[in-house]
Each structure stands twice: as C-alpha cells, then as structure tokens.
C-alpha cells in the first residue's frame, strides 16, 4: 500500500460512520469498508472506493 493510499484511508475513517451520522447518532469511530465492484461480491474495490462504517454497520 502506498503512502497516499494510507493517508486516504485514514482521512475516510476519521469521518466517522456515515450510517450513524445519517441516523442522527453523531460521530462514531469507523472502520474502512471496501465497496464491491462487478457482479461477484468477492471482487474488492481498490483503496479509493471505500466508505467509513462503525463496527456494527460494517458487519
């Protein structure tokens, strides 16, 4: 993983969970979720196609 990718992932995680924020729960610590691409769920997106989700919403 390149330095720019690590920085991007760190910045995205610092946003907090987007689901909790939309539900009005405020900022909660987030993990990085790689969005699937293509038809198969096993195809993980690159490190720039991610969203921040808390532990509960990530699982």
N, C-alpha and C positions, 0 to 999 in steps of 0.2 A: 504494500500500500504506500502510495506516495504521500509526501508531507501535505500537499494541497488537499488530498482526499481525507486525511485525518483531520485537518482543520475544518473542512466542510462538515464532516460527521459530528464533530464537537459542537459546531455552531448550531446545527439542526437539533441535536439533543438538548442544547441549552434553552431551546424554545419552550420546552415542556410538552406534555401530551396534548395533541390537538383535539382529541375527543373530549377530554376533561375540560379543556378551555371552552369548547363549543357548548358543553352542558352546564357551564357556569360554575364549575368546581375550582376555578382558579388554576394556577400553575402547579403542576405535579412533575416530579422527576420523570425523565423519559429515556427509553431505550430506542435504538435505531431499528426501524422496520424496513427491509428492502422490499420494494414492490415487485411483484411477479411480472414478468413480461412474456408475451407469446401465449400459446394455448396451454402449455403444460405448467403446472404450479411449481415444478421443480426448477424452473429457469429463473434464477435470481437476478435481479437488476444490478447494475453497477452501483458504485458508491455515491453517485449523484442523483439517483432515483430512489430516495428514501423519505420516510416521514417519521416524526417523533411520536411514540406511543408509550404510555406508562406500562408497568408490568401487567396489570390487569387487562388492559385493552390490547396489549401485544399478544396475549395468549388467549 
